[in-house]
Amino acid sequence: MTGDPGLPSYFVRRPPMPEDPHALSDFDDLFKRTRAAGGLIDYRLAAPRWQFLCHLADHCGVVLHGSGNPSIAEFEPRKSDDVNAFGDRKAVYAAGDGLWAIYYAILDRDRFPMSLINSAMRLELADGKRSDPYYFFSISEAARAQRPYRRGTVYVLPRDTFEQQDSVQLGGHRVWVPQWASLEPVRPIARIEVGPEDFPLLAQLRGHDDATVFPRARSNPDGFPWLDGGA
């Protein structure tokens, strides 16, 4: 799960997805039943929940939103605060990636003040296809030391009104960030409960010093992730 040789070492690759056609068929069957019934997904499959959510985002025309609130009936556009222009609008934001959504769902930002520095991306390959996802996850070190985790909810949203962030250049790579935004309200199709045990990169969650990162981000918004020495 280490970074690609062509990427900085702090990027972590997504763990392998199942290749068994029966497991993938189980994902699809559960999603079809869920879409018809709505509500809370009664997840009892053997595969980890993160694999189910990644499959939905990769193949089922939906996006995902992680939250600590288990009873959101409709998402309303809200003004965000982001150094990136795409993420600094009044919109409903969602992830086209299961791990990214779980990350937001399991962090207890109500009880533990923290800032978040994170990214998910796929590299555009020479044949026009896209690589497996790569991630960077970090929270304020003062919060990380307290294990600020909770039970959360990942909402499954229809992708119809969403647009994806444009691709960007990172070094010699063109990369696609699975951040999506809708300028219209969105009602979820379904939701699923998750916890820190459902996040396979918990051990790779980094900590950062806010007093160091914030000035660097303001002076160089394109310098993500603003680490010492680029390590």
N, C-alpha and C positions, 0 to 999 in steps of 0.2 A: 504493500500500500504506500510505498514511498513515491516521491515525485518523479515525473518523467525526466530523463537526463537533459532534455532541452528546456526544462523549467527550473525556476529556483527551488531549492530543497524544501522550502516550507510548504509547498503545495502537496496535498495528500490525495492519492487516487482512491476512487470509490472501491470498496471491497467487491469481490465477484458477485454477479447476479446468477440466479439459477439458470441452467441450460436444459433441465429436464422439461420436456414438453407437457408432462402431466402437471407439474407445478405451475407453469405458465397458464395452462388451461384452467386450473383452479382459481388463479387470480382473476381471469376473465369472467368465469362463471360467477364468482362472488361479486364482482363489480356490476354485472348485469342485474343480479338480484337486488343489489343495493340501490342501483339507479332506479329500478322500478318501485322499490318500497320507500326509499329515502330514510332519513333518520340515522341513528347510531349503527355503525357497522359492528356486527357480532363476529369478531375475528377469532376463528378457531383453527386456522390452517397451521401446518407444521412449519412452514417457512416464516422467517422473521417478518415483523410488520414493516420494517424499513424496505424490504425487498418488494412487498406488495405495493407500497406507496411509490417507490421508484418505477415500478412497472406501470402503474397508472399514469404517472407523469410522462413516461417515455412513449407509451403506446396507445393511450385511451382518450386523447384529446381533452385533457383536463389540466388544471393547475391547482396548487395546494397552498393553504395558508395555515401556519401554526400559531396557536394562541393558548393562553391560560384560561380563557373563557369558554366553557363547554356548551353555551346556549345562545350562540349568535344565529339569529334567523335571517339577517340580511347584512351584508357588508356595505357601508357607505363610504364614498371617497373621502379621504382625509389628507390634509397637508402633511407631507413628510419633511424630514430634515436630512439631506444627503449631500455630499460633496459632488455627486454626479447629477447632471441636469435631468436625466431620465427619472431618477429616484427622488427628485426634489419638486414634485408636483402634488396637486390635490387629486388623489387617485386611490383605488383599491389595489394593493400590491399583493402579488402571489408568486410562488416559486414553481418553476417547471422542473422540480427535482425533489424527491422524497426526503433526502437527508437534510437539505436546507430547511425544509418546512419543520421537520422534527426538532432541529436546533432551536428554532424560535419557540416552539411549543413547550420545551422542557426547561427553559431558563426562567427562573422566578424573579423577574425584574420588579415586581411589586414589593417584595420583602428585602431584596438585595440590590441596592443601586449599582448600576454597571453601565459601561459603554460596550458596544459590540463592533468588532471589525471582522468582516467575513466576506467570503466570495465563493461562488461556484462557477465552473466554466467547463466548456469543451473546446478542444483545439480543432480547427479545420485542417484536415489532412490533405495530402497531395492529390488523392483521388476524389476530393470533394466531400468525402464522408467526414463525420465528426468522431473525435476520440471518446473514450470513457470520461466521465466527469472527474474533475480535480477540485479540491476544496482548500480553503483556509478558514479556520475558525478560531477566534480569540475573543476573550471578554476581559474586563478589568481584573487585574491580578488580585486586588483586595477582595473582590467578590468570589473569584475562582477558589481562593483558599478556604472559603466557607461551604463549598459544594452547593451552590445555589440552584438546586434542581427541584422540579415539581412534576406532578402529573399534568399533562396538557392534552390538547385536542388539535388534530390536523383536520381541516375542512377541505373537502373536495369540491372544486368550483368549476362550472362550465367555462370553457375557454373562449366562447363566442365573442365577447366584447373586449377581450384582452389583446394587447400588442406586446411583442417581445422587445426588449432592449436591443439596439443595433449592435452588431459585432464591433470589436475593438482590436487594436494591435497590441500585443504584449511581446516585446522583444521581436523575434522573427516570426512570431505566430499570429494568425488571426484567430481570435477566440470569441466564443458565444457564451454570454452570461444568461442563465435561465431565469432572469427577472422579468416578470410580466406586470402590466398595469392596465387597469380598466378605469376610464373616466366616468363610468356609469355604476350605479349600485348593482350588487351581485348577490343572488340567493344561492346558498350551497346546495349541492346535490346530496351530500352525505357528510358524515364526520366519523373519526375513529380516535379512540383514546390511545395515548402514548406516554411513555415514561423514559427516564434516563437509560434504563436497560435496553430500550429500543434504538438507541443512538450508537452505532458501532464505532464511531470515532471519538468517543468520550475521552479516551486516554490521550488522544491527539489534540484535545482542546487546549489552546495556548492561553497565556495570561499576558496582559500588557499594562504599562504604566500610563495612566491618563495624562499626567503632567508632561510626559515626554511626547506622547502621540499627538495630542491635540494641536500644539504649535506646529509640528511637522506637517500635519494634514492641512492646516490653514495656509501654510507657506508653499506647500507643494501638493495640491489636490490629486495629482496624477502619480504620487509617490507611494501608493499602496504597496505593502501594509505598514510602511513607516517604521521598520525595524532597525535596530542598531546594526550597522554594517551590512544590511541586507541579508542577514543570516536567516 
